[in-house]
Amino acid sequence: MSHDDDRGGLPRTPLEDLERLAAAPGAEARPPEQWNQLRVLAVGRMQHGGLPAGTRIRWGRLALAALPGKYPEGPSQQLVIESARVRAYLIREFGPDPTDPARDLPALRADVLRHLGLPRETAARLAAEWRTLPREQMLRLRRIKNTLSALHPVLPLLEDEESVTDDLRAWLELAPRLP
């Protein structure tokens, strides 16, 4: 792959190459394993403290762009969890930014709540008896707990927000009781 582009022969960075690769027509046809490799690389670079903040944010966005390819079957709880973890990391490290979908704190909170997949009252009732539940129900409660745990890196920011809903607070109080 050439490292020259249409910018007057200036070399492209590997990040730019991967961003182009991820956005290229037909990229969605790549196997999920390749998307996972891209996500792993991008998350590692996103967390590399020696890189400039703007570059790390771009790596985070690339990690997010890789997730739909990793989960070609469509939105899943695991996709929501992984996306929320990347977004929470970016928000914690670089601050919330409502103009950046990767760092939009209210959108992250709303996405997590929207994808829990069970009414809170039902989850609370099941949490009280989770040890006696069938395996699939236990796993469902565990996925809810994992989804909520993605918010831990940004909890201080959420608590400072006046717009934090009572629903989110109730979910976060319930989470320790889930399997």
C-alpha positions as CSV (number, residue, x, y, z in Angstrom):
1,M,0.0,0.0,0.0
2,S,1.4,3.3,-1.0
3,H,2.0,5.9,1.7
4,D,1.6,8.8,-0.6
5,D,-1.7,10.4,-1.2
6,D,-3.3,13.4,-3.0
7,R,-1.8,15.9,-0.5
8,G,1.1,16.7,-2.8
9,G,3.1,13.6,-2.1
10,L,3.2,14.0,1.6
11,P,3.4,10.6,3.3
12,R,0.3,9.2,5.0
13,T,0.5,7.7,8.5
14,P,-0.5,4.2,9.2
15,L,-3.5,5.6,11.0
16,E,-4.6,7.4,7.9
17,D,-4.2,4.2,5.9
18,L,-6.4,2.3,8.3
19,E,-9.0,5.0,8.4
20,R,-9.2,4.9,4.6
21,L,-9.3,1.1,4.7
22,A,-12.2,1.1,7.2
23,A,-14.2,3.6,5.2
24,A,-13.5,2.1,1.8
25,P,-16.4,0.8,-0.3
26,G,-16.9,-2.9,0.4
27,A,-15.0,-2.8,3.7
28,E,-18.0,-4.3,5.4
29,A,-17.4,-7.5,3.6
30,R,-14.1,-8.1,5.4
31,P,-14.2,-11.0,7.9
32,P,-15.1,-10.2,11.5
33,E,-11.6,-11.4,12.6
34,Q,-10.0,-8.6,10.6
35,W,-12.3,-6.1,12.1
36,N,-11.5,-7.4,15.6
37,Q,-7.7,-7.1,14.8
38,L,-8.3,-3.5,13.8
39,R,-10.3,-2.8,16.9
40,V,-7.6,-4.4,19.2
41,L,-4.9,-2.3,17.5
42,A,-6.9,0.9,17.6
43,V,-7.8,0.4,21.3
44,G,-4.1,-0.1,22.1
45,R,-3.1,3.0,20.2
46,M,-5.9,5.0,21.8
47,Q,-4.5,4.2,25.2
48,H,-0.9,5.0,24.2
49,G,-0.1,8.0,26.4
50,G,2.9,9.0,24.3
51,L,0.7,9.9,21.3
52,P,-0.9,13.4,20.9
53,A,-4.4,13.7,22.2
54,G,-5.9,14.3,18.8
55,T,-4.2,11.2,17.4
56,R,-5.4,9.1,20.3
57,I,-9.0,10.3,19.8
58,R,-8.8,9.3,16.1
59,W,-7.6,5.9,17.1
60,G,-10.6,5.7,19.4
61,R,-12.9,6.6,16.6
62,L,-11.3,3.9,14.4
63,A,-11.9,1.4,17.2
64,L,-15.6,2.4,17.2
65,A,-15.7,2.2,13.4
66,A,-14.4,-1.4,13.5
67,L,-17.2,-2.7,15.9
68,P,-20.0,-3.1,13.3
69,G,-17.7,-5.2,11.2
70,K,-16.7,-7.3,14.2
71,Y,-20.4,-7.9,14.8
72,P,-21.9,-8.3,11.3
73,E,-25.1,-9.9,12.6
74,G,-26.2,-6.4,13.8
75,P,-26.4,-4.6,17.1
76,S,-25.7,-6.9,20.0
77,Q,-25.2,-6.4,23.7
78,Q,-21.5,-7.1,23.3
79,L,-21.2,-4.4,20.6
80,V,-23.0,-2.0,22.9
81,I,-20.6,-2.9,25.8
82,E,-17.5,-2.5,23.7
83,S,-18.6,0.7,22.2
84,A,-19.5,2.1,25.6
85,R,-16.1,1.2,27.0
86,V,-14.3,3.0,24.2
87,R,-16.5,6.0,24.4
88,A,-16.2,6.2,28.2
89,Y,-12.4,6.0,27.9
90,L,-12.3,8.8,25.4
91,I,-14.6,10.9,27.6
92,R,-12.6,10.3,30.7
93,E,-9.3,10.9,29.1
94,F,-10.2,13.9,26.8
95,G,-13.4,15.3,28.3
96,P,-16.9,15.2,27.1
97,D,-17.8,16.9,23.8
98,P,-21.4,17.1,22.6
99,T,-20.2,17.8,19.1
100,D,-18.2,14.5,18.9
101,P,-20.4,11.3,18.8
102,A,-17.4,9.4,20.3
103,R,-17.3,11.7,23.4
104,D,-21.0,12.8,23.8
105,L,-21.7,11.9,27.4
106,P,-25.5,12.3,27.4
107,A,-25.6,10.1,24.2
108,L,-23.4,7.5,25.9
109,R,-25.7,7.4,28.9
110,A,-28.8,7.2,26.7
111,D,-27.3,4.4,24.6
112,V,-26.5,2.3,27.6
113,L,-29.9,2.7,29.2
114,R,-31.6,2.0,25.9
115,H,-29.8,-1.3,25.4
116,L,-30.2,-2.9,28.8
117,G,-33.0,-5.0,27.4
118,L,-35.0,-5.4,30.5
119,P,-37.2,-3.1,32.6
120,R,-35.4,-2.1,35.8
121,E,-38.2,-3.4,38.0
122,T,-37.9,-6.9,36.4
123,A,-34.1,-6.9,36.7
124,A,-34.5,-5.9,40.4
125,R,-36.9,-8.7,41.0
126,L,-34.7,-11.2,39.3
127,A,-31.6,-9.9,41.0
128,A,-33.0,-11.0,44.4
129,E,-33.2,-14.6,43.2
130,W,-30.5,-14.8,40.5
131,R,-28.8,-17.9,42.0
132,T,-32.0,-19.9,41.3
133,L,-32.6,-18.6,37.8
134,P,-32.0,-20.6,34.6
135,R,-28.6,-20.1,33.1
136,E,-29.9,-17.9,30.2
137,Q,-31.6,-15.5,32.6
138,M,-28.4,-15.3,34.8
139,L,-26.4,-14.4,31.6
140,R,-28.9,-11.8,30.7
141,L,-28.5,-10.1,34.1
142,R,-24.7,-10.4,33.8
143,R,-24.8,-8.7,30.4
144,I,-26.8,-5.8,32.0
145,K,-24.2,-5.5,34.7
146,N,-21.4,-5.5,32.1
147,T,-23.2,-2.9,30.1
148,L,-23.7,-0.7,33.2
149,S,-20.0,-1.2,34.2
150,A,-18.9,0.5,31.0
151,L,-20.1,3.8,32.7
152,H,-17.7,3.4,35.6
153,P,-14.9,5.5,34.1
154,V,-17.3,8.4,33.7
155,L,-19.3,8.1,36.9
156,P,-17.8,11.3,38.4
157,L,-18.8,13.2,35.3
158,L,-22.3,11.7,35.3
159,E,-22.8,12.6,39.0
160,D,-21.8,16.2,38.2
161,E,-24.4,16.5,35.5
162,E,-27.7,17.9,36.5
163,S,-29.4,15.9,33.8
164,V,-28.6,12.5,35.2
165,T,-31.9,10.7,35.5
166,D,-33.3,9.0,38.5
167,D,-33.5,5.9,36.2
168,L,-29.8,5.8,35.7
169,R,-29.1,6.3,39.4
170,A,-31.5,3.4,40.2
171,W,-29.8,1.2,37.6
172,L,-26.3,1.9,39.0
173,E,-27.6,1.1,42.6
174,L,-29.0,-2.2,41.3
175,A,-25.8,-3.2,39.4
176,P,-23.9,-4.6,42.4
177,R,-26.7,-7.0,43.2
178,L,-26.6,-8.5,39.6
179,P,-24.6,-11.6,39.1
